[in-house]
Amino acid sequence: MKIIILGAGQVGTSVAQNLAGEANDITVVDTQSRLLADLQGRLDLRTVTGHASHPDVLKRAGAEEADMIIAVTNSDETNMVACQIAYTLFHTPTKIARVRSGGYLAYPQIFAQEALPIDVLISPEQIVTDYILRLIEHPGALQVLDFAGGKVQLVAVRAYYGGPLVGRELRTLGRHMPGIDARVAAIYRHGTAIASEGDTVIEADDEVFFIAPRKNIRAVMSELRRMDKPTKRVMLAGGGNIGLRLAKALESRYQVKIIEHDVERTRLLCEELNRTIVLSGDAADEELMAEENIENTDVFCALTNDDEANILSAMLARRLGAGKVMSLINRPAYVDLVQDGLIDVAISPQQVTIGILLAHVRRGDVVVVHSLRRGAAEAIEAVAHGDDRTSKVVGRAIEEIKLPPGTTIGGIVRGEEVIMCHHDTVIEPEDHVILFLADKKHIPDVERLFQVGVTFL
Protein backbone atom coordinates (compact mmCIF):
# COMPACT_ATOMS: atom_id res chain seq x y z
CA MET A 1 0.00 0.00 0.00
CA LYS A 2 1.30 3.47 -0.89
CA ILE A 3 0.91 5.74 2.15
CA ILE A 4 1.87 9.39 2.66
CA ILE A 5 2.38 10.52 6.26
CA LEU A 6 2.18 14.27 6.82
CA GLY A 7 4.15 15.28 9.90
CA ALA A 8 7.30 13.75 11.38
CA GLY A 9 6.50 14.50 15.01
CA GLN A 10 5.93 11.87 17.69
CA VAL A 11 2.73 10.49 16.15
CA GLY A 12 4.03 10.59 12.57
CA THR A 13 7.27 8.89 13.55
CA SER A 14 5.41 6.20 15.48
CA VAL A 15 3.13 5.55 12.49
CA ALA A 16 6.10 5.37 10.13
CA GLN A 17 7.91 2.91 12.39
CA ASN A 18 4.87 0.64 12.56
CA LEU A 19 4.07 0.71 8.84
CA ALA A 20 7.51 0.77 7.21
CA GLY A 21 8.24 -2.81 8.22
CA GLU A 22 5.00 -4.19 6.74
CA ALA A 23 5.75 -4.05 3.01
CA ASN A 24 4.19 -0.61 2.61
CA ASP A 25 5.55 2.16 0.39
CA ILE A 26 5.89 5.03 2.88
CA THR A 27 6.63 8.71 2.22
CA VAL A 28 6.92 11.20 5.09
CA VAL A 29 6.46 14.95 4.61
CA ASP A 30 7.64 17.61 7.07
CA THR A 31 9.12 21.11 7.05
CA GLN A 32 12.05 20.05 9.24
CA SER A 33 14.70 18.32 7.17
CA ARG A 34 16.59 17.23 10.31
CA LEU A 35 13.66 15.09 11.49
CA LEU A 36 13.29 13.58 8.03
CA ALA A 37 17.00 12.76 7.78
CA ASP A 38 16.83 10.96 11.12
CA LEU A 39 13.80 8.95 9.99
CA GLN A 40 15.36 8.03 6.66
CA GLY A 41 18.51 6.89 8.44
CA ARG A 42 16.51 4.41 10.54
CA LEU A 43 13.67 3.28 8.29
CA ASP A 44 13.14 2.18 4.70
CA LEU A 45 11.04 5.10 3.42
CA ARG A 46 11.06 8.27 1.28
CA THR A 47 10.95 11.80 2.64
CA VAL A 48 9.88 15.14 1.17
CA THR A 49 10.68 18.49 2.76
CA GLY A 50 7.90 21.05 2.53
CA HIS A 51 4.59 22.29 3.87
CA ALA A 52 2.16 19.37 4.15
CA SER A 53 -0.90 21.12 2.68
CA HIS A 54 0.79 22.66 -0.39
CA PRO A 55 -0.33 20.98 -3.64
CA ASP A 56 3.18 20.93 -5.14
CA VAL A 57 4.58 19.25 -2.02
CA LEU A 58 1.85 16.61 -2.05
CA LYS A 59 2.51 16.00 -5.73
CA ARG A 60 6.24 15.51 -5.07
CA ALA A 61 5.29 13.06 -2.33
CA GLY A 62 3.37 10.97 -4.87
CA ALA A 63 -0.21 11.91 -3.95
CA GLU A 64 -1.41 11.04 -7.47
CA GLU A 65 -0.72 7.34 -6.81
CA ALA A 66 -1.25 7.25 -3.04
CA ASP A 67 -3.78 4.87 -1.51
CA MET A 68 -3.90 6.78 1.76
CA ILE A 69 -2.87 10.06 3.33
CA ILE A 70 -2.37 10.26 7.10
CA ALA A 71 -2.26 13.92 8.19
CA VAL A 72 -0.78 14.13 11.69
CA THR A 73 1.03 17.47 11.77
CA ASN A 74 0.71 19.64 14.88
CA SER A 75 -1.76 21.92 13.08
CA ASP A 76 -5.43 20.92 12.80
CA GLU A 77 -5.88 23.40 9.96
CA THR A 78 -2.93 22.01 7.99
CA ASN A 79 -4.25 18.47 8.40
CA MET A 80 -7.76 19.42 7.25
CA VAL A 81 -6.60 21.45 4.24
CA ALA A 82 -4.20 18.67 3.20
CA CYS A 83 -7.08 16.19 3.11
CA GLN A 84 -9.16 18.64 1.08
CA ILE A 85 -6.32 19.10 -1.45
CA ALA A 86 -5.75 15.34 -1.64
CA TYR A 87 -9.44 14.79 -2.38
CA THR A 88 -9.88 17.63 -4.87
CA LEU A 89 -6.67 17.38 -6.88
CA PHE A 90 -5.48 13.81 -6.46
CA HIS A 91 -8.65 11.80 -5.62
CA THR A 92 -6.86 10.00 -2.78
CA PRO A 93 -9.12 7.09 -1.70
CA THR A 94 -8.53 7.24 2.09
CA LYS A 95 -7.82 10.40 4.06
CA ILE A 96 -7.06 10.28 7.80
CA ALA A 97 -6.53 13.44 9.84
CA ARG A 98 -5.58 14.24 13.40
CA VAL A 99 -7.89 16.96 14.74
CA ARG A 100 -7.35 17.99 18.34
CA SER A 101 -9.54 21.04 18.82
CA GLY A 102 -12.88 20.38 20.48
CA GLY A 103 -14.21 23.39 18.60
CA TYR A 104 -13.96 21.44 15.35
CA LEU A 105 -14.92 18.04 16.76
CA ALA A 106 -18.16 19.45 18.18
CA TYR A 107 -19.48 19.83 14.62
CA PRO A 108 -19.01 16.47 12.85
CA GLN A 109 -21.03 17.66 9.85
CA ILE A 110 -18.07 19.76 8.67
CA PHE A 111 -16.15 16.55 7.95
CA ALA A 112 -18.66 15.20 5.41
CA GLN A 113 -17.49 14.46 1.86
CA GLU A 114 -19.25 17.56 0.52
CA ALA A 115 -17.51 19.75 3.12
CA LEU A 116 -14.09 18.67 4.45
CA PRO A 117 -13.66 15.18 2.96
CA ILE A 118 -11.94 13.34 5.82
CA ASP A 119 -12.67 9.63 6.03
CA VAL A 120 -11.23 9.03 9.51
CA LEU A 121 -10.86 11.59 12.29
CA ILE A 122 -8.31 10.95 15.02
CA SER A 123 -8.37 12.82 18.31
CA PRO A 124 -5.40 11.45 20.30
CA GLU A 125 -6.45 13.28 23.44
CA GLN A 126 -9.90 11.65 23.39
CA ILE A 127 -8.46 8.22 22.61
CA VAL A 128 -6.02 8.46 25.52
CA THR A 129 -8.77 9.82 27.81
CA ASP A 130 -11.03 6.85 27.01
CA TYR A 131 -8.11 4.47 27.60
CA ILE A 132 -7.37 5.92 31.05
CA LEU A 133 -11.07 5.87 31.93
CA ARG A 134 -11.21 2.11 31.32
CA LEU A 135 -8.17 1.60 33.56
CA ILE A 136 -9.75 3.62 36.38
CA GLU A 137 -13.01 1.67 36.01
CA HIS A 138 -11.10 -1.64 36.34
CA PRO A 139 -8.80 -1.33 39.38
CA GLY A 140 -5.86 -3.71 39.08
CA ALA A 141 -5.85 -3.91 35.27
CA LEU A 142 -2.71 -3.07 33.29
CA GLN A 143 -4.66 -2.69 30.04
CA VAL A 144 -8.35 -2.74 29.12
CA LEU A 145 -9.18 -2.84 25.41
CA ASP A 146 -12.59 -2.84 23.73
CA PHE A 147 -13.80 -4.98 20.82
CA ALA A 148 -17.15 -5.15 19.03
CA GLY A 149 -18.28 -1.82 20.39
CA GLY A 150 -17.42 -2.78 23.97
CA LYS A 151 -19.28 -6.11 24.03
CA VAL A 152 -15.95 -7.92 24.54
CA GLN A 153 -12.83 -6.72 26.35
CA LEU A 154 -9.22 -7.84 26.41
CA VAL A 155 -7.72 -7.23 29.85
CA ALA A 156 -4.14 -7.58 31.06
CA VAL A 157 -3.50 -8.27 34.76
CA ARG A 158 -0.50 -9.36 36.80
CA ALA A 159 -1.18 -12.64 38.60
CA TYR A 160 -0.44 -12.56 42.33
CA TYR A 161 0.80 -15.26 44.70
CA GLY A 162 -2.18 -16.99 46.28
CA GLY A 163 -4.66 -16.14 43.52
CA PRO A 164 -7.22 -18.94 42.96
CA LEU A 165 -5.90 -19.73 39.47
CA VAL A 166 -2.19 -19.25 40.22
CA GLY A 167 -0.40 -22.59 40.21
CA ARG A 168 -3.22 -24.26 38.26
CA GLU A 169 -3.58 -25.36 34.64
CA LEU A 170 -5.59 -23.16 32.29
CA ARG A 171 -8.04 -25.98 31.59
CA THR A 172 -9.32 -25.61 35.17
CA LEU A 173 -10.58 -22.06 34.48
CA GLY A 174 -14.10 -23.29 33.69
CA ARG A 175 -14.36 -25.38 36.87
CA HIS A 176 -13.37 -22.43 39.06
CA MET A 177 -15.89 -20.12 37.45
CA PRO A 178 -19.00 -22.07 36.46
CA GLY A 179 -21.21 -20.04 34.15
CA ILE A 180 -18.43 -17.47 33.49
CA ASP A 181 -16.94 -17.96 30.03
CA ALA A 182 -13.50 -16.49 29.37
CA ARG A 183 -10.36 -17.32 27.42
CA VAL A 184 -6.71 -16.68 28.26
CA ALA A 185 -5.24 -15.23 25.07
CA ALA A 186 -1.60 -14.90 26.11
CA ILE A 187 0.76 -15.14 29.05
CA TYR A 188 4.01 -13.21 29.42
CA ARG A 189 6.58 -14.48 31.92
CA HIS A 190 9.60 -12.26 32.61
CA GLY A 191 8.72 -10.32 29.46
CA THR A 192 8.59 -13.39 27.16
CA ALA A 193 5.43 -14.90 25.66
CA ILE A 194 4.75 -18.51 26.66
CA ALA A 195 2.27 -20.96 25.17
CA SER A 196 -1.25 -20.65 26.61
CA GLU A 197 -2.39 -24.27 26.21
CA GLY A 198 -4.71 -26.27 28.42
CA ASP A 199 -1.82 -27.65 30.50
CA THR A 200 -0.08 -24.28 30.90
CA VAL A 201 0.28 -23.34 34.58
CA ILE A 202 -0.14 -19.69 35.61
CA GLU A 203 2.63 -18.49 37.93
CA ALA A 204 2.73 -15.54 40.29
CA ASP A 205 3.85 -12.32 38.57
CA ASP A 206 2.79 -13.57 35.11
CA GLU A 207 1.22 -10.90 32.90
CA VAL A 208 -2.01 -12.56 31.76
CA PHE A 209 -4.13 -11.33 28.84
CA PHE A 210 -7.66 -12.69 28.88
CA ILE A 211 -10.75 -12.10 26.73
CA ALA A 212 -14.26 -12.09 28.17
CA PRO A 213 -17.65 -10.41 27.76
CA ARG A 214 -17.63 -7.02 29.48
CA LYS A 215 -19.99 -8.23 32.24
CA ASN A 216 -17.58 -11.04 33.24
CA ILE A 217 -14.35 -9.04 33.44
CA ARG A 218 -14.40 -8.41 37.18
CA ALA A 219 -15.15 -12.05 37.99
CA VAL A 220 -12.16 -13.25 35.95
CA MET A 221 -9.85 -10.64 37.45
CA SER A 222 -10.73 -11.85 40.94
CA GLU A 223 -9.38 -15.31 40.05
CA LEU A 224 -5.98 -13.93 39.05
CA ARG A 225 -5.27 -11.16 41.54
CA ARG A 226 -6.48 -9.50 44.70
CA MET A 227 -9.30 -7.18 43.80
CA ASP A 228 -8.40 -3.58 44.57
CA LYS A 229 -10.97 -1.64 46.52
CA PRO A 230 -13.39 0.36 44.33
CA THR A 231 -11.99 3.69 43.19
CA LYS A 232 -13.39 6.75 44.97
CA ARG A 233 -10.65 9.38 44.95
CA VAL A 234 -8.67 10.37 41.87
CA MET A 235 -5.88 12.95 41.62
CA LEU A 236 -4.68 14.26 38.25
CA ALA A 237 -1.41 16.10 37.69
CA GLY A 238 -1.72 18.39 34.68
CA GLY A 239 -4.75 20.27 33.42
CA GLY A 240 -4.03 20.20 29.70
CA ASN A 241 -6.38 18.79 27.07
CA ILE A 242 -6.25 15.25 28.45
CA GLY A 243 -6.43 16.33 32.09
CA LEU A 244 -9.46 18.52 31.44
CA ARG A 245 -11.27 15.85 29.39
CA LEU A 246 -10.56 13.20 32.01
CA ALA A 247 -11.71 15.39 34.92
CA LYS A 248 -14.97 16.17 33.09
CA ALA A 249 -15.58 12.46 32.52
CA LEU A 250 -14.78 11.49 36.11
CA GLU A 251 -16.21 14.25 38.30
CA SER A 252 -19.80 12.99 38.33
CA ARG A 253 -18.76 9.59 39.74
CA TYR A 254 -15.54 10.16 41.69
CA GLN A 255 -13.95 12.70 44.01
CA VAL A 256 -11.48 14.39 41.67
CA LYS A 257 -8.61 16.78 42.32
CA ILE A 258 -6.47 18.29 39.58
CA ILE A 259 -3.11 20.03 40.07
CA GLU A 260 -2.01 22.61 37.47
CA HIS A 261 1.05 24.85 37.74
CA ASP A 262 -0.01 27.46 35.16
CA VAL A 263 -2.15 30.13 36.81
CA GLU A 264 -4.10 31.08 33.67
CA ARG A 265 -4.85 27.44 32.90
CA THR A 266 -5.97 26.98 36.50
CA ARG A 267 -8.58 29.73 36.06
CA LEU A 268 -9.86 28.05 32.88
CA LEU A 269 -10.15 24.70 34.67
CA CYS A 270 -12.20 26.34 37.43
CA GLU A 271 -14.61 27.70 34.81
CA GLU A 272 -14.90 24.43 32.88
CA LEU A 273 -15.23 21.98 35.77
CA ASN A 274 -18.17 21.72 38.18
CA ARG A 275 -17.27 19.34 40.99
CA THR A 276 -13.52 18.90 40.58
CA ILE A 277 -11.21 20.57 43.12
CA VAL A 278 -8.65 22.58 41.14
CA LEU A 279 -5.29 23.23 42.83
CA SER A 280 -2.62 25.65 41.66
CA GLY A 281 0.82 24.19 42.28
CA ASP A 282 3.48 21.63 41.39
CA ALA A 283 2.59 17.93 41.51
CA ALA A 284 6.20 17.18 42.48
CA ASP A 285 5.81 19.33 45.63
CA GLU A 286 5.90 16.84 48.49
CA GLU A 287 4.35 19.30 50.95
CA LEU A 288 1.39 20.01 48.64
CA MET A 289 0.81 16.31 48.03
CA ALA A 290 0.83 15.59 51.74
CA GLU A 291 -1.59 18.45 52.45
CA GLU A 292 -3.98 17.00 49.87
CA ASN A 293 -3.94 13.57 51.55
CA ILE A 294 -2.24 11.72 48.72
CA GLU A 295 -2.09 8.63 50.96
CA ASN A 296 -5.89 8.37 50.70
CA THR A 297 -5.93 8.73 46.92
CA ASP A 298 -6.98 5.58 45.06
CA VAL A 299 -5.57 6.61 41.65
CA PHE A 300 -2.90 9.19 40.83
CA CYS A 301 -2.40 9.99 37.15
CA ALA A 302 0.37 12.29 35.83
CA LEU A 303 -0.72 13.89 32.55
CA THR A 304 1.54 16.87 31.86
CA ASN A 305 3.48 17.36 28.61
CA ASP A 306 6.78 16.68 30.41
CA ASP A 307 7.81 13.00 30.67
CA GLU A 308 10.32 13.62 33.45
CA ALA A 309 7.82 15.61 35.52
CA ASN A 310 5.22 12.87 35.06
CA ILE A 311 7.61 10.15 36.16
CA LEU A 312 8.87 12.06 39.20
CA SER A 313 5.42 13.09 40.40
CA ALA A 314 4.08 9.54 39.97
CA MET A 315 7.05 8.09 41.88
CA LEU A 316 6.50 10.67 44.64
CA ALA A 317 2.80 9.79 44.81
CA ARG A 318 3.72 6.11 45.11
CA ARG A 319 6.21 6.80 47.91
CA LEU A 320 3.65 8.92 49.79
CA GLY A 321 1.05 6.15 49.71
CA ALA A 322 -1.18 6.59 46.63
CA GLY A 323 -3.01 3.38 45.71
CA LYS A 324 -2.37 3.11 41.96
CA VAL A 325 -0.10 5.42 39.99
CA MET A 326 -0.20 5.99 36.24
CA SER A 327 1.93 8.23 34.08
CA LEU A 328 1.66 9.55 30.53
CA ILE A 329 5.04 8.93 28.85
CA ASN A 330 5.99 9.71 25.25
CA ARG A 331 9.53 8.33 25.04
CA PRO A 332 9.53 4.54 24.47
CA ALA A 333 12.79 4.12 26.42
CA TYR A 334 11.16 5.68 29.49
CA VAL A 335 8.15 3.36 29.20
CA ASP A 336 10.39 0.29 29.39
CA LEU A 337 12.35 1.81 32.27
CA VAL A 338 9.51 2.75 34.63
CA GLN A 339 7.15 -0.16 34.05
CA ASP A 340 9.55 -2.48 35.85
CA GLY A 341 7.80 -1.65 39.12
CA LEU A 342 8.32 2.07 39.69
CA ILE A 343 4.93 2.96 38.20
CA ASP A 344 1.86 0.73 37.86
CA VAL A 345 0.90 1.77 34.32
CA ALA A 346 2.98 3.75 31.82
CA ILE A 347 0.68 5.13 29.12
CA SER A 348 2.21 5.69 25.69
CA PRO A 349 -0.04 8.01 23.61
CA GLN A 350 1.57 6.73 20.42
CA GLN A 351 0.84 3.08 21.18
CA VAL A 352 -2.72 3.87 22.27
CA THR A 353 -3.39 5.87 19.09
CA ILE A 354 -1.60 3.74 16.49
CA GLY A 355 -4.30 1.04 16.50
CA ILE A 356 -6.86 3.42 14.98
CA LEU A 357 -4.55 3.92 12.00
CA LEU A 358 -3.53 0.28 11.67
CA ALA A 359 -7.17 -0.81 11.37
CA HIS A 360 -7.37 1.14 8.09
CA VAL A 361 -4.08 -0.21 6.74
CA ARG A 362 -4.64 -3.90 7.38
CA ARG A 363 -5.72 -6.02 4.42
CA GLY A 364 -8.95 -7.96 4.80
CA ASP A 365 -11.88 -6.59 6.78
CA VAL A 366 -10.06 -5.60 9.98
CA VAL A 367 -12.20 -3.25 12.08
CA VAL A 368 -10.20 -2.92 15.32
CA VAL A 369 -6.46 -3.07 16.03
CA HIS A 370 -4.75 -2.65 19.40
CA SER A 371 -0.96 -2.40 19.55
CA LEU A 372 0.46 -4.22 22.59
CA ARG A 373 3.79 -4.84 24.30
CA ARG A 374 5.35 -1.64 22.94
CA GLY A 375 4.32 -2.58 19.40
CA ALA A 376 5.66 -6.16 19.43
CA ALA A 377 2.20 -7.78 19.71
CA GLU A 378 -1.27 -6.98 18.43
CA ALA A 379 -4.89 -7.81 19.16
CA ILE A 380 -7.26 -7.47 16.22
CA GLU A 381 -10.92 -7.84 15.36
CA ALA A 382 -11.46 -9.18 11.85
CA VAL A 383 -14.73 -9.92 10.06
CA ALA A 384 -15.04 -13.32 8.36
CA HIS A 385 -16.61 -13.13 4.88
CA GLY A 386 -17.43 -15.70 2.22
CA ASP A 387 -18.20 -19.37 2.64
CA ASP A 388 -16.30 -22.64 3.02
CA ARG A 389 -15.25 -22.46 -0.68
CA THR A 390 -13.98 -18.89 -0.78
CA SER A 391 -12.70 -18.43 2.79
CA LYS A 392 -9.93 -20.11 4.77
CA VAL A 393 -11.80 -19.64 8.06
CA VAL A 394 -15.58 -19.69 7.41
CA GLY A 395 -17.18 -23.08 8.03
CA ARG A 396 -14.09 -24.36 9.83
CA ALA A 397 -13.52 -25.26 13.47
CA ILE A 398 -10.75 -23.37 15.28
CA GLU A 399 -8.59 -26.51 15.42
CA GLU A 400 -8.78 -26.80 11.61
CA ILE A 401 -7.47 -23.29 10.94
CA LYS A 402 -3.73 -23.02 10.34
CA LEU A 403 -2.96 -20.12 12.65
CA PRO A 404 0.56 -18.64 12.69
CA PRO A 405 2.75 -19.42 15.73
CA GLY A 406 1.77 -17.47 18.84
CA THR A 407 -1.66 -16.56 17.44
CA THR A 408 -4.83 -17.24 19.43
CA ILE A 409 -8.49 -16.86 18.47
CA GLY A 410 -10.07 -15.82 21.75
CA GLY A 411 -13.64 -14.89 20.97
CA ILE A 412 -16.33 -14.36 18.36
CA VAL A 413 -19.13 -11.81 18.28
CA ARG A 414 -22.06 -13.10 16.23
CA GLY A 415 -24.70 -10.40 16.05
CA GLU A 416 -25.43 -9.63 19.70
CA GLU A 417 -24.07 -12.98 20.93
CA VAL A 418 -20.59 -13.24 22.44
CA ILE A 419 -18.91 -16.64 22.07
CA MET A 420 -15.67 -17.61 23.81
CA CYS A 421 -13.78 -19.91 21.45
CA HIS A 422 -12.82 -23.52 22.02
CA HIS A 423 -11.09 -25.96 19.68
CA ASP A 424 -14.39 -27.11 18.14
CA THR A 425 -15.98 -23.64 17.69
CA VAL A 426 -16.96 -23.15 14.03
CA ILE A 427 -16.65 -19.70 12.42
CA GLU A 428 -19.69 -18.51 10.46
CA PRO A 429 -20.03 -15.80 7.79
CA GLU A 430 -19.92 -12.21 9.18
CA ASP A 431 -18.55 -13.34 12.56
CA HIS A 432 -16.33 -10.75 14.23
CA VAL A 433 -13.27 -12.79 15.21
CA ILE A 434 -10.94 -11.53 17.97
CA LEU A 435 -7.33 -12.65 17.68
CA PHE A 436 -4.19 -12.13 19.76
CA LEU A 437 -0.80 -12.17 18.01
CA ALA A 438 2.21 -12.48 20.28
CA ASP A 439 4.46 -11.53 17.33
CA LYS A 440 3.15 -8.91 14.90
CA LYS A 441 5.42 -10.20 12.11
CA HIS A 442 2.68 -12.78 11.47
CA ILE A 443 0.12 -10.08 10.61
CA PRO A 444 0.39 -10.77 6.84
CA ASP A 445 -0.44 -14.45 7.48
CA VAL A 446 -3.55 -13.50 9.44
CA GLU A 447 -4.57 -10.98 6.78
CA ARG A 448 -4.41 -13.71 4.15
CA LEU A 449 -6.62 -15.96 6.29
CA PHE A 450 -9.39 -13.35 6.28
CA GLN A 451 -9.15 -12.33 2.63
CA VAL A 452 -11.84 -13.87 0.45
CA GLY A 453 -10.48 -15.65 -2.63
CA VAL A 454 -12.58 -16.00 -5.78
CA THR A 455 -11.04 -19.34 -6.67
CA PHE A 456 -10.02 -20.61 -3.24
CA LEU A 457 -10.90 -24.29 -2.76
N, C-alpha and C positions, 0 to 999 in steps of 0.2 A: 504494500500500500504506500502511495506517495503522500507524505504528510508534511505540511509546513507549520512550524511552531514559531509564533510571534512573541518574542520576549525571552531573554536568556537569564532571567532572575531565578529565584529559588524554585518556583513552580515550573518554569520552562525547562530549567536544567534537570529537574527530577523527571519530568515527562520525557525529555530526550534520552536520559539514561535508561528508562524503562522500555522505550520503544526501539532504540537503536539496535538492541541485541535481538530483535525479533523479526529479522528479515524485512524491515520496513525501510523505505527510501526517505530519509529525514533531512529537512533543511531548516535551519534556525536563523531567524532574523532578529537583529538588535542594533541599536545605535552605538553600542560600546564594543569596539573591535577587540579590546582586551578580553572581555568575557567570551567572545566567540572563539578567539584563538585558544583559550584554555579548554573550551568544549571540544574543539576540533582535535586538540592534542590528545584527548582522552577517549573520544568516541568516533565511530565510523559514520560521519555525517558531513553535509555541506553547510556552509554558513554564508550569509549575505549581510553586509553592513548597510544600515539605512533605517529610515522611519517606517514602522510596520504598516501604516495605513496608506502610504503613498503608492499609487498604481504602478509606477515604474519599478519600485522596489519589489512589490509583489510579483511583477512580471519576471524580474531577474531571479526571483526565488523559485520560479516554475509554477506559478498559480494556474496557468492555462492547462496544465496536465494534472494538477493536484487532486487527490481524492478527498482531502480533508485539510481544513485550516483550524489550528488551535491558537486562539488569540489570548495570551496570558501576560500581556505587558502590565505595568503598574498603573496604567491609565484606562479607566472604563471607557472613556470617549474614544481613545485610539482603538481599543478592542472592537467596539461597536461599529465604528467607521470602516475598519478593516474587513469585517464580515460583510458590510454593505457593498464595498468595492469588489470583494471576491464574488459576491452573488451577481452584481450588475455587469461587471466586465468579463469575468472569467467563468461564471456558471459553476462555481465550486459546489460539488454535491453536498458536503457536510461541513457546517460552520459551527465551531464551538467557541464560546467567549466567556472569559472571567469578568463578571460584573459584581463589584463589591458594594456600591452605594445602594442603601435601602430606598433612596428616593427614586431610583430607576426600577428596582425590583418590585416596588409597590404597585406598579402599573404593567402587568404582564402583557397587556394588549399591544404595547409598543414593540414587542419582539415578534410579532406576527410576520409572515412572509411578505405581506403587502406593506409593512412598515420597515422595521429593522429585521432583516431575514436571518435570524440566529436560530439554529436548530437545537442547540443545547446550551443552556445557561449554567454557569458554575459560580457559586458564591462560596468560596472557601471558608469564610467566617461562619456561615450558616451550617456548612457541613461539619466543621469542627465543633460548633456549639451542640449540634444534635448528637455527635459522637460522645462528648463529655456528659451530656444529659443521660444517655443510656448507662454510662459508667456509674453515675451518681445514683441512678434508680436501681442498680444491681450491685450493692455493696459486696466487695470481695472479688469482683470480676476484673480481669486484666484487659479484656476486650469484649465488646458486645456488638455484634454485627447483624443487620437485618437482611432477610431475604423474603421474596414474595410479598412485598408490601408490609412486612412486619409479622406475617403469620408464623414464620420460622426464624429462629435466631441461632447464630453460632457464637458460643461463649468460651472464652479462655479463662481458666482458673488454675491456681497453683495448689496441688494436692497437699494436705497437711498430715503429719504423723497422727494416727489415731482415727482418721476419717473412716467411715463405714466401708468404703470401697478400696481404701489403701491396703495393699497387701493381698488383694483378691484378683482373680482373673476377670477380664472384661465380660465373659459370657455370664457371669453371675449378676450383672447389672439388672436384668429383668426380674430376678428373684428378690432382689433387695427393694425394688420399687414396683410392686405389682400395679398394673393399670397406668404406669407412667412410661411412655415410650420415648426413648432417646437413643442416640448413637454417638459413640466416641469416634471422632473423625481423625484425630491425630494426637500423638503424645511426643513431647520433647523432653529429653532427659539430658541435663547438663548442656543444653543448647543444640542437641542433635536429635533429629527425628528418629523414632523407633517404630517398628511395625505395630499396628493396633489390631491384632488378631484376637480371636476368642480366648486364646490361652495367654495373652499378654497380661502381665501383672503390673498394676499401678503402684508406683513407689512414692513415698513422701518427697515433696519438692518437685515432682513432675509437673510440667506445664501441660494441662489437658485441654484440648479443644473438643467440645461436644456440640451436637446439633439436636435441637428439640423444639417442639411447638412453644410459642411464647409463654403460654400458661403453665408449662412444666419446668421452666428454667430454674426457678428457685428451689424446687424439689430436688433437681439433679445436683445443683450446687451444694446442697446440704449433705449430700453423700460424699462429696470430695473434700470439703473444707468446713471449718467452723463458720457458721453464719454470722456475719458482722451484725451488730445491732442496727435497726433501721436508722437511716440518715435523718437528722433533724436540723443540725446546724452546719451551714456551709460558709466558708470564708474564701473570697476571691481576691487575688492580688493582681491589680491591673484593670482599669476601667476603659480599655479601648473597645473596638468593635465587638470582639468576642466576649469580653467581660460584661459589657452592657447587654448584649443579646442573652447571655447566660443568666444574668441576674433577673432580667425580665421574665425568662422562662421558669425560674426557680422560686421567685418571691411569693407566689400564691400558695406554695406547698411547704416551703422550708423557711427557717430563720436565716436570712442571708446578710452578710456583711461584705463590703467591697472596699479595698484600700487603693487609693489613687494618689500619686505624688504630685501631679499637675493640678494647680489650684483651679484654673479655668475649666479643665475637664471635670473636676470634682463638682463644680457648680452645675454643669450640664447633667451629670449623673443624678444630682439631687432633683432636677426638674423632670427627668425622664422616668425615674423609678418611684414607686409608690410606697412599698413596704420595706425596701432594702435600707439598711443602715450604711451610709456612705461616710468613709473616714478619709481625711486628708493626711497623708504620711507615707512612710517608706516601709514596705512589707519586710524588709530585712532589719528593721529596728526591733531589737529584742524587747525593749521596754514597752513599745506600743503593742507588740504581740501578746505580751504577758498581761497588760492592762485589759486587752480584749478577750481574755480567757481562752487563749488558743488551745489550752489543754482540754477544754470541753467541746472543741470543734470536731465534728465527725469527718468532714472533708475539707481539705485545704487545696486550692488549685491556683497555681501561679500562671498568669496569662499575659504578662507584659511582652513587649517586643524585644526584650533583652534576654538571651539564653542564660547568660551568667547570673543575672539578677533572679531569674526564675528558679534556677538550680539552688542558689544560695538561700533564697527565702523558703523554698520547699524543705531543704535540709534543716533550716532553723525551726520551721513548724514541726517537723518530725522530732527534733531533739526536745522541743518544748511540750510535746505530748499530743499533737494532733492525731486523730484516728487514721485517716488515709490521706496521703499527699500525692498530688499529681502536678505535673509541670509541662508546659508547652515548650518544646525544644525543636529548633529548626536544623541544627547541625547534626548530621547522622552520627558522627563520632561521639558527640555528647550523649546521644540516645543510648548507644551501646555502653558508655561509661557508667551512667547513673542508674540504669535499670538492673544493675547487679546487686541491688539491695538498698541503695541510698534513697531511692524514691520509688513509690509503689507503681506508678504508671507514668511513663514518659510519652507524651503525645507529639507525634511528628505530623504537622499540618500537611506536608507533602505526601506522606504515605496514606493519610486519611483521604486526601483529595484525589489521588491518582486513579483510584478505582473507577470514579465517574468517567474519566477519560478512556480508560482501558476497555470499558464495556462497549464503547463505540468503535474501538479498533479491532476487537476480536472478530475472527471469522466465524460463521455460524450465527445462530440467533442467541447471542449471549446478552442477557438483560441486566445482570449485576456482577460486578467484580470487586473484591476486596483484596488489597495487597497486604500481606502478612509477613511477619518475621523480617522486618526491614527490607521488604521487596523480594525475599528469597522464595516465599511461598504465596499461594493465592487460593482464595475460595471464590467459586463462581456459580452463578445460576444460569443454566442454559435450557432453552426450550427444545424439546424433541419433536421433530416434524417428520412427515412421511409415513411409510409403513414398513413391514418386515422385508419388502423387496428393495426399497430405496434408502433405508436407513440402517446404520450399523448398531443402533441401540433400540429402536422401537420394536416391540414384540419379543424382546429378549429379556431373560432373567439376568439379574446383576452378575451372577457367577459365569454367565456366558459371554459377557462383554470383556474384550481384551483391553483392560485399563492399563495405562502406563504405570511404571513402578512408583510407589508412594502416593498413588491417587485413590481416593475413597469417594464413593457415592453415599452420601449420608442421609438424604431425604428427598422426597418428591412432594410437590404440591400439585394436586389434581383438582382443578376447580377450587372449591372451598375446603377440600379435604387435605389434611397433612398426613403423609405416610412416611414413617421411619423405615429405611431400607434394610432388608435382610438378603441373604444370598439368593433366595428364590423369588424376590420381588420382580415383577415384570413391568417394564416401562411401556406406557401407552402414548399414542399421538397427543401432542400438545401438553404433555407433562412438563412441569418446571423442575428440572433436576439440579440438585445442589451438590457440588463436588468440592473436595479439598485436595489441593495439590501441594505436597511437601516440597517439590522442586519445580519452579515455574518453567524450567527448560522444556518440560513436557506439554506446555500449553498447545503447541501446534498439533500434537497427537490427539489431544482432547478436542480441539477445533475440528479436526477431520472426522472424529466420531460423530459429531453433531451436524455435519454438513450433509445435505440430502443429495444423493447421486442419482442421476437420471437412469443410468444403466447398472447401478449396483445390484448384485445378486448375492 
